[in-house]
Amino acid sequence: MATKKSKNTLVIVESPAKARTISKFLGKGYKVEASMGHVIDLPKSKIGIDIDNNFEPQYITIRGKGKILNKLKSELKNSDEVLLATDPDREGEAISWHLYRALKLDKENVRIEFNEITKTAVQKALKEARPINKNLVDAQQARRLLDRLVGYKLSPLLWTKVRKGLSAGRVQTVAVKIICEREREIKSFVPEEYWTITVEFEKNGERFTAALLRINGKKVKISNEKDALKIVEELKNASFVVRKVKERDRRRNPLPPFTTSTLQQRAANTLNFPANKTMMIAQQLYEGIDIGAEGTVGLISYMRTDSTRVSEEAVNNARNYIRNEFGDKYVPEKARNYSRSRGSQDAHEAIRPTSVDRHPEKIKKYLSADQYKLYDLIWRRFVASQMSPAIYRVLTVNIEAGEKYLFRAIGSQIVFPGFLQIYNGNEREDVLLPELVEGDSLPVKDYKPEQHFTQAPPRFTEASLVKTLEEEGIGRPSTYAPIISTIISRGYVERDGKQLVPTELGFIVVDLLSEYFPDVTDVEFTAQLEKRLDSIEEAEVDWKKVLADFYYPFADRLEEAREKMERVELASEVTDETCDKCGRPMVIKFGRYGKFLACSGYPECRNTKPFLIKTGVKCPSCKDGDLIQRKTKRGRIFYGCTNYPECDFTSWNKPVEKSCPKCMGLMVEKSNKEKGLYYSCINEECGHEESAEKK
C-alpha cells in the first residue's frame, strides 16, 4: 500500500528574525524564508510612472534583490504550496502582492496574517489563508506613486534654485513647514511680565503655601514689581483667616494602551528614545526574542497601529492577572473599552504584551537594556489600562486677608492607588496640608512675590511633533518615524538636545514651495489627501482617480511655477568676510553638508571657506579664540573655540555676551520648565543665575 506523501509548504516573511521565530512554531514540512522587505519597487533612475497610460507603474526588481527572488523561486520548486506571511498592513500586503506576481503563483488563498508572533496566533493563521486584499495593495500603490510624483517633479526645481541634491517630499515638506512656523512664532514672541504672590503659613508646626487668587472678587493680574510690592505691604497689615474648607474625592483613570504615536511620545519623554529607535526596538520585540525555556517568541503585538482596541481574550487575561496579583478591588466591574480616536483606521489592536504573565522582571535577563525599558513601558501601560482608577482626597482651602484679598491652597492625597500600583508608586502626587478649620487664624511665616514672563510656544520635540502630526491627520503610524529621520537627514531640521530646530535651508525650501505650491505645503490639504488615500482601502474610490484628481491640477501649477521661478534669482546672503584670494565679499551658499562661504566673484574666483556661526563671545580658556557653534557627528549642537585643537574648551550651552556679575566668568543660556529661559555662570563654584526673559 503506497504511503501518503507529506505536503511541503513554503512560508515567506519579510525579515530573518521573524523567519527564525515562526520556524520554531511550525512542524515538519514547513520552510520559512525572508524576502528582506520589498523585492519590487519603482526604479530610482526615472519617475517610473506612465502618466499618459492612466498612471501605470513601471515596477522593477530592486537592485540586489534578484538573488533573493531566485532563491525563493528555487524553494518554490520543492514546495506544494506557498503562504505569504508579511506584516499585517498596507506595506505588508503590497509586498505579498509583488511576491505573488513575481513568483507567478496561481492559487488564490495564499495570504496569512497575525497580529502577534506566538505559536497560537501563527497556527490559527495557517488555517485562515485568504486572497490578497487588492484594496490594501491599491492604497499602498496610491501613496507610493503620489509621493513619487511630488518628489520627482518638485525636486528638480529646488536643484535649480537652491542647490543640487535637494528633494521635496509630500508629507515631509508639511512637517518641516509646521516646525518652521513654530520657530517664527517663537522669534516674533514678545514676553509679557507678570507677578504672582504666595504666602507661607504655619499650622501646628506644619508649613504650607497659598497663592493669591482674587482681589476684590476679580482674578489676579499683577503686571509689575511696584504693584506686587504694594500688595505685599498691604498684606502685612491684614489678618489671614480660613473661610472655606472643601473636601472631595477625585478619580484619575488610567490611559489606554499604546498606539504607535503614543508609544513614540512616551518613549521620547521618559526614555529619551528617538522615534526611529523606538520603532526599531519595538520591531525586535514583535519579531521574537529567545527567552529561555519558552524559546523564541514575539513579546508584543504589531507595533504599527492607531487603535486602542484590545481583543477580548487579552482583556480577560489582564483582568485575571490583576485580580490574582492585587485583589478584586483593583479590577473594575466592567472591562475598559477605549473610544476610537478621530481618523483612526482601527485595523489592528493596540500595542500590548502577547502575554501578561511575562512580567518584565521575569524576562529581563534575556533582553538588552533598551529592549527591557521599552517592553516594561508597554507591559505596565497595558496592565494599568484595565485597572481601577486611582482615588485622591482633594482639599481646597480659601483663605481671606481682610475683605480684599482671597488666597487658595490645594492639597491632595491618594486614598486608593488603583492603577498607580502597577507603577510602583512612581506616579504618586501627594500634596499634604495640615488640618484646617473654618475660622482658623493663620500666622504668616513669609511673603513671596515672584516675577514671571509669559512663555513662547516651545520648540517641537520628536514627541510633540508626532503628536501634532497625528492630531492634524498628517502621515500614518508607519510614517511618523521615517518623516522625522528624513527631514533631519536632508538638513532641513537639526536636533538641539531634544528640540527640533529648522535650518536656514529648511526655511528657504518651505518658503519657496509655499509660494509656488501652496497646496503641497498646506496642512489641511495634506490631511484631506490622507483621508482619500484611506478611502481607497475601504473600496470607496478608485486609486487611479485619486492620483488623477491630484496630479493634473498639480501639473498645471508645476509648469506655471517653473516659468516664474526661471525669472527669480534667490539672493545670496552677503557676509562681512572678504575673499582671501580676490578681496571680494564672501556670500553664504548651501552645499551637501550645509552652509559654506563662497566668493561672490564666482565663476572667476572659486574660493570657498567653512561657514562659522559666531557667538560674539571670546573663549574663557585661551582668551584669544572666538566661541563658535559646532556639531557632533550625531548632529547635536555645542560651542567650541576657534583655536581647536590647541584650545579644547567646549560648552553644551550657548554662551552669551555678558560676564557674570559675581566672578566675571562666562555666562551661558539655559532653560527649564520652572525657570524658563535664564543665564547661568559656567563656573560651578560661583553658581550665579539670572533671568534672561527681559532681554
C-alpha positions as CSV (number, residue, x, y, z in Angstrom):
1,M,0.0,0.0,0.0
2,A,1.5,3.4,-1.0
3,T,2.2,5.8,1.8
4,K,0.7,9.3,1.5
5,K,3.3,11.9,0.6
6,S,3.6,14.7,3.2
7,K,2.9,18.3,2.0
8,N,5.8,20.8,1.8
9,T,4.8,24.4,2.5
10,L,7.0,27.5,1.8
11,V,6.2,30.4,4.1
12,I,7.6,33.8,3.1
13,V,8.0,36.6,5.7
14,E,10.0,39.9,5.5
15,S,12.8,39.5,8.0
16,P,15.2,36.8,9.0
17,A,14.3,37.4,12.7
18,K,10.6,36.9,12.0
19,A,11.5,33.8,10.0
20,R,13.5,32.3,12.9
21,T,10.7,32.8,15.3
22,I,8.0,31.4,13.1
23,S,10.1,28.4,12.1
24,K,10.1,27.2,15.8
25,F,6.3,27.2,15.8
26,L,5.9,25.1,12.6
27,G,6.3,21.4,12.3
28,K,8.0,19.3,9.7
29,G,7.1,20.1,6.2
30,Y,7.4,23.9,6.6
31,K,10.2,26.0,5.2
32,V,10.3,29.7,6.2
33,E,12.2,32.2,4.1
34,A,12.7,36.0,4.3
35,S,12.1,38.4,1.4
36,M,14.2,41.1,3.2
37,G,11.4,43.6,2.8
38,H,10.2,44.8,-0.6
39,V,11.6,43.0,-3.7
40,I,9.7,45.0,-6.3
41,D,9.5,48.8,-6.5
42,L,9.6,51.8,-8.8
43,P,13.0,52.5,-10.4
44,K,15.3,55.1,-8.9
45,S,16.7,56.3,-12.2
46,K,13.4,57.7,-13.5
47,I,9.9,58.6,-12.4
48,G,8.7,55.1,-13.2
49,I,5.1,56.1,-13.8
50,D,3.4,56.1,-17.3
51,I,1.3,59.2,-16.7
52,D,-0.3,59.1,-20.2
53,N,-1.3,55.5,-19.7
54,N,-3.6,56.0,-16.7
55,F,-0.6,56.3,-14.2
56,E,0.5,52.7,-14.9
57,P,3.5,52.0,-12.5
58,Q,6.7,50.6,-14.1
59,Y,7.8,48.2,-11.4
60,I,11.3,46.6,-11.5
61,T,13.1,44.1,-9.2
62,I,15.0,46.2,-6.7
63,R,18.8,46.1,-7.3
64,G,20.3,43.3,-5.1
65,K,17.0,41.5,-4.6
66,G,17.4,39.3,-7.7
67,K,19.3,36.7,-5.8
68,I,16.6,36.6,-3.1
69,L,13.9,36.2,-5.7
70,N,15.9,33.4,-7.4
71,K,16.3,31.6,-4.1
72,L,12.5,31.8,-3.4
73,K,11.8,30.5,-6.9
74,S,14.2,27.6,-6.3
75,E,12.4,26.8,-3.0
76,L,9.1,27.0,-4.8
77,K,10.0,24.0,-7.0
78,N,10.3,21.8,-3.9
79,S,7.0,23.1,-2.3
80,D,3.4,22.1,-2.7
81,E,2.0,25.4,-1.5
82,V,3.2,28.9,-0.7
83,L,1.9,31.1,2.2
84,L,2.7,34.8,2.3
85,A,3.1,35.9,5.9
86,T,4.3,39.5,5.5
87,D,3.3,42.2,8.0
88,P,-0.4,42.9,8.6
89,D,-0.6,46.4,7.0
90,R,-0.6,48.1,3.6
91,E,3.1,47.7,3.0
92,G,3.0,44.0,4.0
93,E,0.0,43.4,1.7
94,A,1.9,45.1,-1.2
95,I,5.0,43.0,-0.6
96,S,2.8,39.9,-0.7
97,W,1.2,41.1,-3.9
98,H,4.5,41.7,-5.6
99,L,5.8,38.3,-4.5
100,Y,2.6,36.6,-5.8
101,R,3.2,38.1,-9.2
102,A,7.0,37.7,-9.3
103,L,6.7,34.0,-8.3
104,K,3.8,33.5,-10.7
105,L,1.6,31.9,-8.1
106,D,-1.8,30.7,-9.3
107,K,-3.5,29.6,-6.0
108,E,-5.9,32.3,-4.6
109,N,-5.7,31.7,-0.8
110,V,-2.1,32.4,-0.1
111,R,-2.1,35.3,2.3
112,I,-1.9,34.7,6.1
113,E,-1.5,37.4,8.8
114,F,-1.2,37.6,12.6
115,N,-1.2,40.5,15.0
116,E,1.3,38.8,17.3
117,I,4.0,36.2,16.6
118,T,3.1,33.5,19.1
119,K,2.5,29.8,18.4
120,T,-1.2,30.1,18.9
121,A,-1.6,33.1,16.6
122,V,0.6,31.6,13.8
123,Q,-1.1,28.2,13.9
124,K,-4.5,29.8,13.8
125,A,-3.4,31.9,10.8
126,L,-2.3,28.8,8.9
127,K,-6.0,27.6,8.9
128,E,-7.3,31.0,7.7
129,A,-5.4,31.7,4.4
130,R,-7.2,34.3,2.3
131,P,-6.7,36.0,-1.1
132,I,-4.6,39.1,-1.2
133,N,-6.6,42.2,-0.4
134,K,-6.3,44.3,-3.5
135,N,-7.8,47.3,-1.8
136,L,-4.9,47.4,0.7
137,V,-2.5,47.0,-2.2
138,D,-4.1,49.8,-4.1
139,A,-4.0,52.1,-1.1
140,Q,-0.2,51.4,-0.8
141,Q,0.3,51.9,-4.6
142,A,-1.6,55.2,-4.5
143,R,0.6,56.5,-1.6
144,R,3.8,55.3,-3.2
145,L,3.0,56.8,-6.6
146,L,1.7,60.1,-5.2
147,D,4.9,60.6,-3.2
148,R,7.0,59.7,-6.3
149,L,5.1,62.2,-8.5
150,V,5.6,65.0,-5.9
151,G,9.2,64.2,-5.2
152,Y,10.4,63.7,-8.8
153,K,8.5,66.8,-10.1
154,L,9.4,69.2,-7.4
155,S,13.0,68.2,-6.6
156,P,14.5,69.5,-9.9
157,L,13.0,72.9,-9.2
158,L,14.9,73.0,-5.9
159,W,18.1,72.0,-7.7
160,T,17.9,74.9,-10.0
161,K,17.0,77.5,-7.3
162,V,18.7,76.3,-4.1
163,R,21.2,73.5,-4.6
164,K,21.8,70.1,-6.3
165,G,20.7,67.0,-4.4
166,L,17.8,68.5,-2.5
167,S,14.5,66.6,-2.5
168,A,10.9,67.6,-1.7
169,G,8.5,65.1,-0.1
170,R,4.8,65.3,0.0
171,V,4.4,64.7,3.8
172,Q,7.9,65.7,4.9
173,T,7.6,69.2,3.5
174,V,4.5,69.8,5.6
175,A,6.3,68.5,8.7
176,V,9.1,71.0,8.0
177,K,6.6,73.8,7.5
178,I,5.0,73.0,10.9
179,I,8.4,73.3,12.6
180,C,9.3,76.5,10.7
181,E,6.0,78.2,11.6
182,R,6.6,77.4,15.3
183,E,10.1,78.8,15.1
184,R,8.7,82.0,13.6
185,E,6.2,82.2,16.4
186,I,9.0,81.9,18.9
187,K,11.1,84.6,17.3
188,S,8.3,87.0,17.0
189,F,7.1,86.4,20.5
190,V,7.3,89.3,23.0
191,P,7.2,88.1,26.6
192,E,4.9,89.9,29.0
193,E,5.8,90.4,32.6
194,Y,3.5,89.2,35.4
195,W,3.8,88.6,39.1
196,T,2.5,86.0,41.5
197,I,2.2,86.3,45.3
198,T,2.3,83.3,47.6
199,V,2.2,83.3,51.3
200,E,3.8,80.7,53.5
201,F,1.8,79.8,56.7
202,E,2.4,77.6,59.7
203,K,-0.2,75.5,61.4
204,N,0.5,73.0,64.2
205,G,4.2,73.0,63.2
206,E,3.5,72.2,59.6
207,R,4.2,74.7,56.8
208,F,2.2,75.2,53.6
209,T,1.7,77.8,51.0
210,A,-1.3,79.5,49.4
211,A,-1.5,81.6,46.2
212,L,-3.2,84.9,45.8
213,L,-6.3,84.1,43.7
214,R,-8.6,87.2,43.7
215,I,-8.5,90.9,44.6
216,N,-11.9,92.4,45.3
217,G,-13.5,89.3,43.7
218,K,-11.7,89.7,40.4
219,K,-9.0,87.4,39.0
220,V,-5.5,88.5,39.9
221,K,-3.5,90.3,37.3
222,I,-0.2,91.9,38.6
223,S,2.0,93.2,35.8
224,N,4.9,94.9,37.5
225,E,7.1,94.8,40.6
226,K,5.8,98.1,42.0
227,D,2.2,96.8,42.2
228,A,3.3,93.4,43.6
229,L,5.3,95.1,46.4
230,K,2.4,97.4,47.2
231,I,0.1,94.4,47.7
232,V,2.7,92.7,49.9
233,E,2.8,95.8,52.1
234,E,-1.0,95.8,52.4
235,L,-1.0,92.1,53.3
236,K,1.5,92.7,56.1
237,N,-1.3,94.6,57.9
238,A,-4.0,92.0,57.2
239,S,-5.3,89.1,59.2
240,F,-5.4,85.7,57.4
241,V,-8.5,83.6,58.2
242,V,-9.7,80.3,56.9
243,R,-13.1,81.0,55.3
244,K,-13.9,77.8,53.4
245,V,-12.6,74.2,53.6
246,K,-13.9,71.8,50.9
247,E,-13.1,68.1,50.6
248,R,-13.9,65.9,47.7
249,D,-12.7,62.8,46.0
250,R,-11.2,62.9,42.5
251,R,-10.9,59.8,40.3
252,R,-7.9,59.5,37.9
253,N,-8.5,56.9,35.2
254,P,-5.7,55.0,33.5
255,L,-4.6,55.9,30.0
256,P,-5.4,53.5,27.1
257,P,-2.8,51.0,25.9
258,F,-0.3,52.4,23.4
259,T,-0.7,53.2,19.8
260,T,2.3,53.8,17.6
261,S,2.3,57.6,18.1
262,T,1.6,57.5,21.9
263,L,4.4,54.9,22.3
264,Q,6.8,57.1,20.4
265,Q,5.8,60.1,22.5
266,R,6.1,58.3,25.8
267,A,9.4,56.6,24.9
268,A,10.8,60.0,23.8
269,N,9.7,61.8,27.0
270,T,10.7,59.1,29.6
271,L,13.5,57.1,27.9
272,N,14.9,59.8,25.5
273,F,14.4,57.4,22.6
274,P,14.2,59.0,19.1
275,A,11.1,57.8,17.2
276,N,13.2,55.6,14.8
277,K,14.9,53.9,17.8
278,T,11.6,53.2,19.5
279,M,10.3,51.5,16.3
280,M,13.5,49.5,15.8
281,I,13.3,48.1,19.3
282,A,9.6,47.5,19.1
283,Q,10.2,45.6,15.8
284,Q,12.6,43.3,17.7
285,L,10.1,42.7,20.5
286,Y,7.4,41.9,17.9
287,E,9.5,39.6,15.7
288,G,10.7,37.5,18.6
289,I,13.3,37.2,21.4
290,D,14.7,34.0,22.9
291,I,13.6,33.9,26.5
292,G,15.0,30.6,27.6
293,A,12.6,27.8,28.3
294,E,9.9,29.1,26.1
295,G,12.3,29.6,23.2
296,T,12.0,32.5,20.7
297,V,8.6,34.2,21.0
298,G,7.1,37.6,20.0
299,L,6.7,39.6,23.1
300,I,4.4,42.4,21.9
301,S,1.6,42.7,19.3
302,Y,2.1,44.5,16.0
303,M,3.6,47.9,16.6
304,R,2.2,49.9,13.7
305,T,-1.3,50.8,14.8
306,D,-3.6,53.8,15.5
307,S,-6.1,51.8,17.5
308,T,-6.6,51.4,21.3
309,R,-8.8,48.4,20.8
310,V,-7.7,45.1,22.5
311,S,-9.0,41.6,22.0
312,E,-11.5,40.2,24.5
313,E,-9.0,37.4,25.3
314,A,-6.2,39.8,26.1
315,V,-8.5,41.9,28.3
316,N,-9.7,38.8,30.2
317,N,-6.1,37.7,30.7
318,A,-5.2,41.1,32.0
319,R,-8.1,41.2,34.4
320,N,-7.3,37.8,35.8
321,Y,-3.7,38.8,36.3
322,I,-4.7,42.0,38.1
323,R,-7.1,40.1,40.3
324,N,-4.5,37.5,41.3
325,E,-1.7,40.0,41.9
326,F,-3.6,42.9,43.6
327,G,-7.1,41.7,44.5
328,D,-10.7,42.2,43.4
329,K,-10.8,45.9,44.2
330,Y,-8.1,46.7,41.6
331,V,-10.3,45.2,38.8
332,P,-13.2,47.4,37.5
333,E,-16.6,45.9,37.5
334,K,-16.7,46.1,33.7
335,A,-13.8,45.7,31.3
336,R,-12.5,49.0,30.0
337,N,-13.2,49.8,26.4
338,Y,-11.4,52.9,24.9
339,S,-13.1,55.0,22.3
340,R,-11.8,55.1,18.8
341,S,-9.9,58.3,18.1
342,R,-10.8,60.7,15.2
343,G,-9.3,59.4,11.9
344,S,-8.3,56.0,13.4
345,Q,-8.2,53.1,10.9
346,D,-8.6,50.6,13.8
347,A,-7.2,47.9,11.6
348,H,-5.1,46.3,14.4
349,E,-5.1,46.0,18.2
350,A,-3.3,48.4,20.4
351,I,0.3,47.6,21.2
352,R,0.3,45.2,24.1
353,P,2.3,42.3,25.6
354,T,1.5,38.9,23.9
355,S,1.2,37.5,27.5
356,V,0.7,39.5,30.7
357,D,2.3,36.6,32.5
358,R,5.7,37.6,31.0
359,H,6.4,40.2,33.7
360,P,9.3,42.4,32.6
361,E,11.4,41.4,35.6
362,K,10.9,37.7,34.7
363,I,12.5,38.0,31.3
364,K,14.8,40.9,32.0
365,K,18.0,38.8,31.7
366,Y,17.1,37.8,28.1
367,L,16.6,41.4,26.9
368,S,19.1,44.2,26.1
369,A,18.8,47.3,28.4
370,D,16.8,49.2,25.8
371,Q,14.6,46.2,25.0
372,Y,13.8,45.8,28.6
373,K,13.0,49.5,29.1
374,L,10.5,49.6,26.1
375,Y,8.9,46.3,27.0
376,D,8.5,47.4,30.6
377,L,6.8,50.6,29.3
378,I,4.4,48.6,27.1
379,W,3.6,45.9,29.7
380,R,2.8,48.4,32.5
381,R,0.7,50.7,30.3
382,F,-1.4,47.7,29.1
383,V,-2.0,46.2,32.6
384,A,-2.7,49.6,34.0
385,S,-5.3,50.3,31.3
386,Q,-7.5,47.5,32.7
387,M,-7.2,48.5,36.4
388,S,-9.4,50.5,38.7
389,P,-9.0,54.3,38.9
390,A,-6.8,55.9,41.5
391,I,-8.8,57.9,44.0
392,Y,-7.4,61.2,45.5
393,R,-8.8,63.1,48.5
394,V,-8.6,66.7,47.4
395,L,-8.7,69.5,50.0
396,T,-9.4,73.1,48.8
397,V,-8.9,75.8,51.3
398,N,-9.9,79.5,50.8
399,I,-8.1,82.0,53.0
400,E,-9.1,85.6,53.3
401,A,-6.8,88.5,54.0
402,G,-9.1,91.3,55.1
403,E,-12.1,92.0,52.8
404,K,-10.0,92.5,49.7
405,Y,-7.7,89.5,49.1
406,L,-8.5,85.8,48.6
407,F,-5.8,83.1,48.7
408,R,-6.2,79.4,47.9
409,A,-4.3,76.3,49.0
410,I,-4.9,72.9,47.4
411,G,-3.8,69.6,48.9
412,S,-4.3,66.1,47.6
413,Q,-3.6,62.6,48.9
414,I,-4.1,59.2,47.4
415,V,-6.6,57.2,49.3
416,F,-6.7,54.3,46.9
417,P,-3.8,53.8,44.4
418,G,-5.7,51.8,41.8
419,F,-3.8,51.6,38.5
420,L,-0.9,53.5,40.0
421,Q,0.0,50.3,41.9
422,I,1.4,48.9,38.7
423,Y,3.9,51.8,38.5
424,N,5.4,51.0,42.0
425,G,4.4,54.4,43.3
426,N,6.5,56.3,40.8
427,E,3.5,58.4,39.7
428,R,2.1,59.4,43.1
429,E,1.2,63.1,43.5
430,D,0.6,63.7,47.3
431,V,0.5,67.3,48.3
432,L,-0.4,67.4,52.0
433,L,-2.0,70.2,54.0
434,P,-2.3,70.4,57.8
435,E,-5.8,70.0,59.4
436,L,-7.6,73.3,58.9
437,V,-11.0,74.5,60.2
438,E,-13.1,77.4,59.0
439,G,-12.4,80.4,61.2
440,D,-8.8,79.5,61.9
441,S,-6.4,82.4,62.1
442,L,-3.1,81.6,60.3
443,P,0.3,83.0,61.3
444,V,2.4,84.1,58.3
445,K,6.0,82.9,58.0
446,D,6.9,84.6,54.7
447,Y,5.6,86.6,51.7
448,K,6.9,85.6,48.3
449,P,6.3,87.9,45.3
450,E,7.7,86.3,42.2
451,Q,8.4,87.8,38.8
452,H,7.4,85.7,35.7
453,F,7.2,86.2,32.0
454,T,4.7,84.6,29.6
455,Q,6.4,81.8,27.6
456,A,6.6,81.5,23.9
457,P,5.4,78.1,22.4
458,P,8.2,75.6,23.0
459,R,10.1,74.2,20.0
460,F,8.9,70.8,18.8
461,T,10.5,67.7,20.2
462,E,10.1,64.4,18.3
463,A,7.3,63.5,20.8
464,S,5.4,66.7,20.3
465,L,5.8,66.7,16.5
466,V,4.5,63.1,16.3
467,K,1.5,64.2,18.5
468,T,0.9,67.2,16.2
469,L,1.2,65.2,13.0
470,E,-1.4,62.7,14.4
471,E,-3.8,65.4,15.5
472,E,-3.6,67.1,12.1
473,G,-4.1,63.9,10.2
474,I,-0.6,64.1,8.6
475,G,1.0,60.7,7.9
476,R,0.1,57.4,9.4
477,P,1.5,55.1,12.1
478,S,4.1,53.6,9.8
479,T,5.4,57.0,8.6
480,Y,6.0,59.1,11.8
481,A,9.5,57.8,12.4
482,P,10.6,58.0,8.7
483,I,9.3,61.5,8.4
484,I,11.5,62.7,11.2
485,S,14.5,60.8,10.0
486,T,14.1,62.2,6.5
487,I,13.8,65.9,7.4
488,I,16.9,65.6,9.6
489,S,19.0,63.7,7.1
490,R,18.1,66.2,4.4
491,G,19.4,69.1,6.5
492,Y,16.0,70.8,6.8
493,V,15.9,70.3,10.6
494,E,18.5,69.9,13.2
495,R,18.4,68.3,16.7
496,D,19.4,70.6,19.5
497,G,19.2,68.4,22.5
498,K,15.6,67.1,22.4
499,Q,14.4,70.1,20.3
500,L,13.9,70.1,16.6
501,V,15.2,73.3,15.1
502,P,14.6,74.3,11.4
503,T,17.8,75.2,9.5
504,E,18.0,78.2,7.1
505,L,17.8,75.6,4.3
506,G,14.6,74.4,5.8
507,F,13.1,77.9,5.8
508,I,14.3,78.5,2.2
509,V,12.8,75.3,0.8
510,V,9.5,75.7,2.7
511,D,9.1,79.3,1.7
512,L,9.8,78.6,-1.9
513,L,7.4,75.7,-2.1
514,S,4.7,77.6,-0.1
515,E,4.9,80.4,-2.6
516,Y,4.6,78.3,-5.8
517,F,2.8,75.2,-4.5
518,P,0.6,76.2,-1.6
519,D,-1.5,73.0,-1.7
520,V,1.6,70.8,-1.3
521,T,2.6,72.6,1.9
522,D,-0.9,73.1,3.3
523,V,-1.7,71.1,6.4
524,E,-5.4,70.8,5.8
525,F,-5.0,69.8,2.1
526,T,-2.5,67.1,3.0
527,A,-4.8,65.8,5.7
528,Q,-7.7,65.6,3.3
529,L,-5.5,63.8,0.8
530,E,-4.6,61.3,3.6
531,K,-8.3,60.6,4.0
532,R,-8.7,60.0,0.3
533,L,-5.8,57.5,0.4
534,D,-7.6,55.8,3.3
535,S,-10.8,55.6,1.4
536,I,-9.1,53.5,-1.3
537,E,-8.6,50.8,1.4
538,E,-12.3,50.9,2.0
539,A,-13.1,50.5,-1.7
540,E,-14.9,53.8,-1.7
541,V,-12.8,55.3,-4.5
542,D,-10.6,54.1,-7.3
543,W,-6.9,54.6,-6.6
544,K,-6.0,56.0,-10.0
545,K,-8.8,58.5,-9.8
546,V,-7.2,59.8,-6.6
547,L,-3.9,60.2,-8.5
548,A,-5.6,61.9,-11.4
549,D,-7.5,64.3,-9.2
550,F,-4.3,65.4,-7.5
551,Y,-1.8,65.3,-10.4
552,Y,-3.5,67.3,-13.2
553,P,-4.0,70.5,-11.2
554,F,-0.6,69.9,-9.7
555,A,1.0,69.6,-13.2
556,D,-0.6,72.9,-14.3
557,R,0.9,74.7,-11.3
558,L,4.2,73.0,-11.9
559,E,4.6,74.5,-15.4
560,E,3.4,77.9,-14.2
561,A,5.8,77.8,-11.3
562,R,8.7,76.7,-13.5
563,E,8.3,79.7,-15.7
564,K,8.0,82.1,-12.8
565,M,11.0,80.6,-11.0
566,E,13.2,80.9,-14.0
567,R,12.8,84.7,-13.7
568,V,13.5,84.8,-10.0
569,E,17.0,84.7,-8.6
570,L,17.3,83.7,-4.9
571,A,19.5,86.3,-3.3
572,S,22.7,85.1,-1.7
573,E,23.3,86.5,1.8
574,V,26.4,88.7,1.7
575,T,28.7,88.5,4.8
576,D,31.3,90.8,6.1
577,E,34.0,88.3,5.3
578,T,36.3,89.0,2.3
579,C,37.8,86.6,-0.1
580,D,41.4,85.7,0.7
581,K,42.2,85.5,-3.0
582,C,40.5,88.4,-4.7
583,G,39.2,90.6,-1.9
584,R,35.5,90.4,-3.0
585,P,32.8,89.8,-0.4
586,M,32.0,86.2,0.6
587,V,28.4,85.0,0.3
588,I,26.6,82.2,2.0
589,K,25.9,79.1,-0.1
590,F,24.3,75.7,0.6
591,G,26.3,72.6,-0.1
592,R,25.8,68.9,0.6
593,Y,26.8,69.3,4.2
594,G,25.1,72.6,4.9
595,K,26.3,76.2,4.7
596,F,29.6,77.3,3.4
597,L,31.1,80.6,2.3
598,A,31.8,81.2,-1.4
599,C,33.4,84.1,-3.3
600,S,30.8,86.5,-4.8
601,G,33.2,86.6,-7.9
602,Y,32.3,83.1,-8.9
603,P,33.0,81.7,-11.5
604,E,36.1,83.9,-12.0
605,C,37.1,83.1,-8.4
606,R,36.1,79.7,-6.9
607,N,37.5,80.3,-3.4
608,T,35.4,78.8,-0.6
609,K,35.7,78.8,3.2
610,P,33.9,77.0,6.1
611,F,30.8,78.8,7.4
612,L,31.3,79.5,11.1
613,I,28.3,80.6,13.3
614,K,30.0,83.0,15.7
615,T,28.6,83.7,19.2
616,G,30.4,87.1,19.6
617,V,32.0,85.7,22.8
618,K,35.7,85.2,23.4
619,C,36.9,81.9,24.7
620,P,37.3,82.0,28.5
621,S,40.1,79.5,28.4
622,C,42.6,80.8,25.9
623,K,41.3,84.4,25.9
624,D,42.2,84.7,22.2
625,G,39.9,82.5,20.2
626,D,36.2,83.1,19.4
627,L,33.5,80.7,20.6
628,I,31.6,79.3,17.6
629,Q,28.8,76.8,17.1
630,R,29.8,73.3,16.2
631,K,28.1,69.9,15.8
632,T,28.8,66.4,17.0
633,K,28.8,63.5,14.5
634,R,25.2,62.9,15.5
635,G,24.2,66.5,14.9
636,R,24.0,67.8,18.4
637,I,25.0,71.4,18.7
638,F,27.8,72.5,21.0
639,Y,30.1,75.5,21.3
640,G,33.9,75.4,21.0
641,C,37.0,77.6,20.5
642,T,38.2,78.5,17.0
643,N,41.8,77.7,18.2
644,Y,40.9,74.0,18.5
645,P,42.9,71.7,18.8
646,E,45.3,74.0,20.7
647,C,42.4,75.1,22.9
648,D,39.8,72.4,23.7
649,F,37.2,74.5,25.6
650,T,33.7,73.3,24.9
651,S,30.2,74.0,26.2
652,W,26.8,72.4,25.5
653,N,25.1,75.6,26.4
654,K,25.1,78.7,24.2
655,P,27.5,81.5,25.5
656,V,26.0,85.0,25.9
657,E,27.6,88.4,25.5
658,K,27.8,89.3,29.2
659,S,30.0,88.4,32.1
660,C,29.0,87.0,35.4
661,P,28.5,90.0,37.8
662,K,29.9,87.9,40.7
663,C,33.0,86.3,39.3
664,M,33.3,87.9,35.8
665,G,33.2,84.4,34.3
666,L,31.4,83.2,31.2
667,M,27.6,83.2,31.2
668,V,25.6,80.6,29.2
669,E,22.0,80.3,28.2
670,K,19.8,77.6,29.9
671,S,16.1,76.9,30.2
672,N,13.7,74.6,32.0
673,K,10.0,74.4,32.8
674,E,10.4,76.0,36.3
675,K,12.7,78.9,35.4
676,G,12.0,79.4,31.7
677,L,15.0,81.0,29.9
678,Y,17.8,82.1,32.2
679,Y,21.6,82.8,32.3
680,S,23.9,80.7,34.4
681,C,27.6,81.2,35.3
682,I,29.7,78.4,33.8
683,N,31.8,78.4,37.0
684,E,30.0,75.8,39.2
685,E,31.7,77.2,42.4
686,C,30.1,80.6,41.6
687,G,26.6,79.3,40.8
688,H,25.2,82.7,39.8
689,E,21.9,82.7,37.9
690,E,19.6,85.4,36.5
691,S,16.5,85.6,34.3
692,A,17.1,86.2,30.6
693,E,13.4,86.9,29.8
694,K,13.8,90.7,29.8
695,K,16.2,90.6,27.0
